[in-house]
Amino acid sequence: MKEKRKKPSNPAPVIARFLDIWLGRKWEQLPDVLQITYAKTTSDSLPNTERQLAGMPLAYVKVLRAIKVSPVIIDYHVECDYADGRDSDVRVIRMVCESGVYDPDPCGNWGVNPISIYRVWEGEGA
């Protein structure tokens, strides 16, 4: 008998949790939401991500839309208002679904690629 294939996983709870971690500065929870390959192959991935996010303290955040780039990549356009008074913007946060390091898999685990957070949407209609 043929083995049943696992269903593709849902990225929505992961992006919601990531944004909650960022907004609430709950850095100890970061390992649960980072992209597998980034977390396991980038030296100091957790301290670097914490520093990156702490330097952009959020006052408010809202997901505007999700764009499916491929079965294993989704770009979330996220409206960010900052607690330090800088101008609000729309960030493009990329999520990648993997079952292991360098192993993209739509049935794997979704994680945020923290480098993508530096990408600001400059197009129309975020």
C-alpha positions in Angstrom: 0.0 0.0 0.0 1.3 3.5 -0.9 2.2 5.8 1.9 0.0 8.9 2.3 1.7 12.2 1.6 1.6 14.7 4.4 -0.5 17.8 3.6 1.3 21.1 3.0 1.8 23.1 6.2 0.2 26.5 6.9 2.5 29.6 7.1 -0.2 31.9 8.7 0.4 30.9 12.3 4.1 31.2 11.9 4.1 34.7 10.5 1.6 35.7 13.2 3.8 34.3 15.9 6.9 35.9 14.5 5.2 39.3 14.5 4.0 38.8 18.1 7.6 37.9 19.1 8.9 41.1 17.4 6.2 43.3 18.8 6.5 41.9 22.3 10.3 41.6 22.2 10.1 37.9 23.2 13.5 37.0 21.8 13.7 33.7 23.6 11.0 32.4 21.2 12.8 33.3 18.0 14.3 29.8 17.4 10.8 28.5 16.8 10.0 30.8 13.9 13.3 31.2 11.9 14.0 29.5 8.6 15.8 26.2 9.2 18.7 26.8 6.8 19.3 30.3 8.1 19.2 29.2 11.8 21.5 26.2 11.3 24.0 27.7 8.8 24.5 31.3 9.9 26.9 31.8 12.7 25.3 33.8 15.6 21.9 33.7 13.8 19.9 34.2 17.0 21.9 37.2 18.5 22.1 38.8 15.0 18.3 38.5 14.5 17.6 39.7 18.0 19.9 42.8 17.4 18.3 43.4 14.0 14.7 43.4 15.4 15.6 45.2 18.6 16.9 48.1 16.4 13.4 48.4 14.8 11.1 48.4 17.9 7.5 48.0 16.8 4.5 49.9 18.2 2.0 48.4 15.7 2.2 45.8 13.0 -0.4 44.4 10.5 -0.2 41.9 7.7 -1.4 43.5 4.5 -1.1 40.6 2.1 0.6 37.4 1.3 2.1 36.6 -2.1 2.9 33.0 -3.0 6.2 33.1 -4.9 6.4 29.3 -5.1 5.0 26.3 -3.1 7.9 26.8 -0.6 8.2 30.7 -0.6 5.7 33.3 0.6 6.3 37.0 0.8 4.3 38.8 3.4 3.8 42.6 3.1 3.6 43.9 6.6 2.8 47.4 7.7 5.2 48.5 10.5 4.8 51.5 12.8 7.9 52.0 15.0 8.0 52.8 18.7 11.1 55.0 18.2 9.3 57.6 16.1 10.8 56.7 12.7 8.4 56.8 9.7 6.2 53.8 9.3 6.8 51.5 6.3 5.8 48.3 4.6 8.3 45.4 5.0 8.4 42.4 2.8 9.1 39.4 5.0 10.0 36.2 3.2 9.0 32.8 4.6 10.5 29.6 3.4 9.2 26.1 4.0 11.8 23.4 4.6 12.1 19.9 6.0 15.8 20.4 6.7 18.8 22.4 5.9 18.8 23.3 2.1 15.8 21.0 1.8 12.7 22.9 0.5 9.5 21.0 1.1 5.9 22.3 1.0 5.1 19.8 3.7 8.0 20.9 5.9 8.1 23.7 8.5 7.7 27.4 7.6 10.2 29.9 8.9 11.1 33.6 8.5 14.2 34.5 6.6 15.4 37.4 8.8 17.5 39.0 6.1 14.4 39.7 4.2 13.1 42.0 6.9 15.4 44.8 5.6 13.4 44.8 2.4 11.0 47.8 2.3 8.2 47.7 -0.2 8.5 50.7 -2.6 5.8 49.7 -5.1 2.2 50.9 -5.1 -0.6 49.2 -3.3 1.3 47.4 -0.5 
